[in-house]
Amino acid sequence: MACGAPVVVSNAASLPEVVGDAGLLLPPGNARAWAEALGRVLTDPALRADLRARGLARAAGFTWAAAARATLEVYRQLGLALEN
């Protein structure tokens, strides 16, 4: 997503949480759905552009600063954070 590539991904594990609505999510074992989705991405310029834009926007939220803030919040909730 961060490179601007349209994303086609499995709807299993943590991938839906990461991708959100910025990609096409498919059942991992459904070869027909994968073939159709990949065909759509390859032949539909509007879909490609939409997925690209949504992917770039979604990926922009995954920063080291955001990860550090989220980690610190978990530490605080557990009473493990050091106070300044």
Secondary structure, DSSP 4 states (H G I P E B T S, - for coil): -TTS--EEEESSTTHHHHHTTSEEEE-TT-HHHHHHHHHHHHH-HHHHHHHHHHHHHHHHT--HHHHHHHHHHHHHHTT-PPP-
